[in-house]
Amino acid sequence: MLYGKDLKEYDNLNVEDLLGQLSAEELEQLSSEVDPDDSLLPPSQRCKDQTNKDPTGPLKRRQLLNFLTKFAKEQEDWPEIKKFIPGIKLGKVWVPKKGDPKGGMEEKIILDLEDGAEEALGNATEADLVDLAGILGLHSMLNQDQYEASILNKGQSLGGNFESIVKSTKPKKILPPEPDNMTDPEKTAKQVAENDPNLTNLNWNNIKYIPRETFKKLFNGLKTNTNLVELNLSNTGLTDGPAEKLMEALKVNESLRKVNVESNYLSGPMIRDLIEALLDKQNVIEFRATNQRPQIMGNRYEMEIAKLIQQNKTLLKLGLNFDVPDARHKVATQLQSNNDSCMYY
């Protein structure tokens, strides 16, 4: 039932016959009212053509621009009621009304204070009011120095009022830059090769332009050195080529405890090989190799490194970033276990 009528008589009607009795205009109107827009279609296909005119021809953009430019130039300007004269204002000049500039819309606030409080506020200086505003937490009325002075009860400095100029704090004494690393790579590499007992900590950090041959000389000397305990090669431009000699040295050296090769140009496979070399003697307790130029090692090498760390029972600290959560968890668990049962400190 719809509006009191039985609709069963329309069940057997043929829709095609009904549509065939409609004119083209009625079909167009019915289509615009019934068919919903398909959001999956682009607007050019979703919007129906609203014009019945035949196209005048193919679009010629340059010709159309020339026509519009010519048509705009031929149009006459609108007539001016008053001619423009430089320096003379046209029309009425706005003059504000005399009286209350705010229009008298604000209500006056009356504070009912005790006699003692009213007398104290009446005799208070502006610096006292600044302190009071800081205690009440009115941050927008004060600058940072005034608020800190009021909270810490330091007293306001001279000129400490609500309209005081914000002053910059005096910067702390700037420390001079750290001097360059003056270590001589050639000399120290020779000391390592000669197994100098006085050289236990070698620091080549931040030394630029170290020749590849010097690296190889150092790493070849490490194979027979028994006194060097700590090796720092951070930010020295170390690449995979010389690092292969370091990998060979780590397999046979028994004195090294700390190795740092951070901020260099080592790839993921080379870092994996260096960590694998630590398994032969297992005497290194700290290995750092983060912040390499190829920042991403890859999931495969991270998981392989994690498996190698699980086989190392002496490594206590590892400076390396893992993107794979599983590898990060395995490494952290193994390092924690090594620290709990460590032999070196």
C-alpha positions, 0 to 999 in steps of 0.5 A: 500500500502506498498513499492508500493504493494497492501496488500489486497491479503494477507488478506485471507491467513491462518497464521497457514498454513504459520507457518506450512511451516517454519522449526524449526530453522526459527520458533525459529528465528521468535519467537526471533524477533517478541515476545516481552519480558513480563516484568511481568514474572521473568527472569528465565521464560522470557529468552529462553533456548539457549542450545541444550545439554542434562543435564549431571545430577543433580547439585552437588555443593560440587563436582563442587567446588572440581573440580574447585579447583583442575583444578585451582591448576593444571594450570601453572602460566604465564611465567615471562619475568623478575623475581620478586626481592624484592626492585627492580623496574621493568620497567621505572621509571617515571620522571617529565619533567623539566619546568612549572609543569602546562604545561604552559596552564594557561593564565596570568591574567592582572588586569588594576587597577588605580594607587591609588588602585594598590599602596594600594594593593601593600602596604597592609598586608596579614591581610588587604587582608583577610579583603578584601576577607571577604568583597568581599564574598570569603568564600572559602578563609577564615575560619569562624572566619576570615570572621566574623571579617572582616564583623564586622570590628573587625580586624584580630587576630595575625597570621590572614593570608590565611593559618592560622590554624582553632582554636576551640572557647573556650566553655562556662562555663558548668553549673553544673547539676541540683540537684536531687529532694529532696522532701520526697514522704512519708512526702508530701503525709501525708501533703496532707492527713492532708490538710496542708495549707502551701502545695499548690504546690507538685512537685514529678518530676523525683523521682524514685522508688516511691512505689504504696502505696505512690501514693495511699496514695497521691491520697486518700488524694487529695479527701479531700484536699482543699489547693493543687493547682498544682500537678506535677508527671512527670517521676515518673513511674506512671502506670494505677493501681495507676492512677485509684485513681487519677481519683477518686480524680479528680472527687471530688477535687475542689482546683486543677488547674494544673495536670502534669503526663507527661513521665509515663506509662499511657495507652490511656484508662487511659488518656481518663478516667483522662480527663473525670474525669475533667468534674465533677468539671471543676476546672483544667485549665491545664492538661499535659499527653504527652510522655507516654511509649505507644506512640500511643493512637489510633484513637478511644481514640483520638476521644473520648478525643476530644469529652470530651475536647469539653464538658470542658469549663474551660481547657485552656492548654492541653499537649497531642499529637494527630495523628488524624487531626480531633481530633487535630483540635477539641481540638485546637478549644475548647481550643481557645474558652476556652481561649477567655472566661476564668474565671481563670488566 
